[in-house]
Amino acid sequence: MRFVNLMINDVTYLMDESLSELSQIAAIQHEMESAEWQHQPMQHRREREGTLRGLERHASGYVTLGR
């Protein structure tokens, strides 16, 4: 029973983290689709693109572990 409880807690944590990161991914993608994106400094755009790639890797890992 304890093992099952720990597994459920782990899966809940992983799914919560993946959903949180997916919402951040959606926000960055929305930002990139806006007309204002082209007016941002190149450094800011590169940082946001790097953040997006990192979030995508983390979310993918969380989902895989959760399965």
Backbone hydrogen bonds, N-H to C=O, Kabsch-Sander energy under -0.5 kcal/mol:
donor,donor_aa,acceptor,acceptor_aa,energy
5,N,1,M,-2.2
6,L,2,R,-2.4
7,M,3,F,-2.4
8,I,4,V,-2.5
9,N,5,N,-2.2
10,D,6,L,-2.5
11,V,7,M,-2.6
12,T,8,I,-2.5
13,Y,9,N,-2.3
14,L,10,D,-2.6
15,M,11,V,-2.6
16,D,12,T,-2.3
17,E,13,Y,-2.6
18,S,14,L,-2.4
19,L,15,M,-2.4
20,S,16,D,-2.1
21,E,17,E,-2.5
22,L,18,S,-2.4
23,S,19,L,-1.9
24,Q,20,S,-1.6
25,I,21,E,-2.5
26,A,22,L,-2.4
27,A,23,S,-1.9
28,I,24,Q,-2.2
29,Q,25,I,-2.7
30,H,26,A,-2.4
31,E,27,A,-2.2
32,M,28,I,-2.5
33,E,29,Q,-1.6
34,S,30,H,-0.9
34,S,31,E,-0.6
37,W,34,S,-1.1
38,Q,35,A,-0.6
39,H,36,E,-1.2
40,Q,37,W,-1.4
45,R,41,P,-2.2
46,R,42,M,-2.6
47,E,43,Q,-2.3
48,R,44,H,-2.4
49,E,45,R,-2.4
50,G,46,R,-2.4
51,T,47,E,-2.4
52,L,48,R,-2.4
53,R,49,E,-2.3
54,G,50,G,-2.2
55,L,51,T,-2.6
56,E,52,L,-2.4
57,R,53,R,-2.1
58,H,54,G,-2.5
59,A,55,L,-2.9
60,S,56,E,-2.1
61,G,57,R,-2.2
62,Y,58,H,-2.8
63,V,59,A,-2.4
64,T,60,S,-2.3
65,L,61,G,-2.6
66,G,62,Y,-2.3
67,R,63,V,-1.7
